[in-house]
């Protein structure tokens, strides 16, 4: 569903340059992937490229097979088609932020249903089903401030899944949780993504947790180049 070939993104120049290089990456329905790497190794840059919020450098191939067929994402960026990119993001992708990213003025029910509401999708019972599956059904009428950190993260997962996206991205979804909650939240995220046939790709520092969740590991290999800049290369995705 998402295909990358020789995709690069660079910032800065000379000794201040940072470049991410993705030689090859194919994201397919049902895959469960974890990108591991130290802080500053390019994990967030990779997620931003995959989430269609960061334009790649000229050259390379970046395409998405969505509900409307094959979409040349690189060409959309070159043409400045922000409107089309926004449509694809909202329809095809789900995103779990590190801290849940919930709206404080909405209750849990409203936060979970937000992705469906923005797409004009009717309430088909999926909000309550997701809340039950993620063990937060008794929190639907509460505001985020009344929830624990682990509960807020589960609401964030539910919101990302509510509109049945083909690709679910998660940025360090367990980083702010204690080990017991981290294990449970990771398990629920993997289970619910798989139950919907979505591809799940997340970033994490926790190599052991990713392995125990059965995720395929991708690494970012960082090297210092001749000009003093840094290049991070995605490995393990061939």
N, C-alpha and C positions, 0 to 999 in steps of 0.2 A: 504493500500500500504506500510506503514511502521509500524512495530509491535515491541514494546519493552515490555519485561517482566523482572522485577527485574534487571534492568541495573544500574550499578554503575560506577562512575569515581572519583578517589581520587588523590589528590596531597599532597605532604608533609607528615609529620608524627607528632604524639603527639599533642602538643598545636598548631602546625603550619599546621595541616592537614585540608584540605577542601574536603568534599565528596559531590557529587551529587547522589541522589538515585531516580530512576524512577521506581516505583513499577509496573505501567501499563500505556501504551499509545498506542492507535491505531489511526493512521492518515489515513483518508479515503477521496476519491475523493469528492470535493465540500465543505469540511469542512472549516470553517473560525475560527481560534483560535488565542488567544492572551495570551502570558505568561507575567504576571505582577509580579514585584518584585523590591525591592530596589537594588541599585548598590552593587555588590559583593554577590548577592544571588544565582548566578549560571546560570543566563539566557544565557550568552555567552557560557558557558560550554555545556549547553543543545543544543544550536544551532549547536555547533561544532560536537557534537555526531550525530545529525540528518543530518548534511551536509556531514557526512562520512569523516571528516578530523581529527577526534579525536577518538582514539581507546578506547572502553569500557574496564573496568576491567574484568578479567576472570570470567566466570559464567554469568548467565542471558541469555536472548534471544534478539537478534536484527536481524530482517529480513526485506527485502524489496521485494515487488512484482512489478517488472518492466516489460519492454517490452519483456524481455527474460524469464519471469516467476519468480518463487520464488528464492531469493538470500539470503543465510545465511551470513549476513554482519559480524557477530561475527567470523565466521569461516574464512572469507576472511582476517580479521585482524590477526587472529592467524597464518595463513599461509603466512603472509607478502605479500599478493597480492595487492600491491599498484597500479599496472597497472589496474586491474579489478575495484578497488574502484574508480580510476580516471575516467574510462569509465562510471561507473554508475553515478558519480557526474555530469559529463558533459551532459549526455543524460537525466537523470531522474529528476534532480534538477535545480531550478533557485534560485539565491541568490541576494537579494537587500541589499547592504551595507548601513551603516548609513549615509555616505556622498556621495553616488552614486558610488564611486570607478571607475570613468571613466578614460580612457586613453587620456591624453592631446594631443597626436600627431594624434589622429583620430577625424574626425568630428562626429556629432551626428549620421548620417547614419551609419558610420563605427562602432561606439560604440554599437548601437542597434543590428546590424547584426553580431557582433563578435561571439556570442554563436552559431549561425547557421553556420558561416564560419568554426569554429573550428570542427564542426561535419560533414563538407562536404555537408551541405544542400544547395540546390539551392535557389536563390532569388525567392520566390513565392508571393511577394507583401506584406508579413506580416510586414516588416519593416515600410513601409509607412502607412499601416493600423493601426499599433500600434501607430505610431507617431500622426496620426489623432485622434485616440481614446483618447490619453493622452494629446492632445492639444499642441503638440510641432512640428507639421508638418512644420511650418514656420521656424524651427530652424535646419533642417536637414543638412544644409551645414556649420553650425557654429562649432567651436571648443568649448570644455567644458568651457574654460576660459571666453568665451563671454556670458555664460548663467547665469541666476540667480540661487540661491541655489535651489529654488523650481523646476526650469526647469531641473537642473542636476539630481535631485532626480527622476523626471519623466522619464528621459532617462535611469537611472538605473533600473527602474521598467520595461521599455520596453525591455531592454536587457535581463532581467531575464525571461521574458515571450516569447521572440521571437522564441525559439525552442520548444515551447509547452511542458514544463516540467510537470510532474505529481505532483510535490511538489514544492511549492514556499516558501522560507524562507526569512524573512526580519528582520534585526537587527536594532531596534529603527529607523524605516524608516522616522519618522517625528520629530526626536529629535532636528534637527538643523533648523526647520522651525517655522515661526510665526504662531499663532493660525489659521488664515484664510487659509494659504497655507497648514498647517498640516491637516486640515479637508478635503480639496480638494484632496490632495495627498493620504490620507488614503482611501477616497471614491473611487478614481480611481484604487488604488491597489486592493481593495476588488472587485470592479465591474469587472475588467479585469481578475482577477484570477478566479472568479466565471464563467465568460463567457466562459472560456476555460476548465471548469470542473476540475481545479487543486485544490489541497488542499493547503490552505494558513495558515502558522503559523508564527506569528511575535512576537517580544518582544517589550515591551513598559513600560515607567513609567506612561503614561497618561491613567489612569483607565477610566476617563470619555470619552475620545476620543474612546477608544476601545469599550466601551458600546454603544456609539452613532453609531458606525459603524456596530453594530450587531454581534460583535465577541463573541464567547464562551470563557470565561475567565478561565485560568489555573493559579494557584498560586504556588509559591515556599515558603514553610514553613521552616525557618531556626532555628536550635536548637544547643545549646552547649552541647557536649557529655562529658562523664566522663573523657576522656583523655585530655580534654581541646580543642579538635578539634571541627570543625563545620560540621554539616550535613544539606544539603538543600534537601528537599523532594518535588517532584512535586505532587501537589494535584489537584483534580477536573478532573482527566483524566480517572476515572474508567469506 
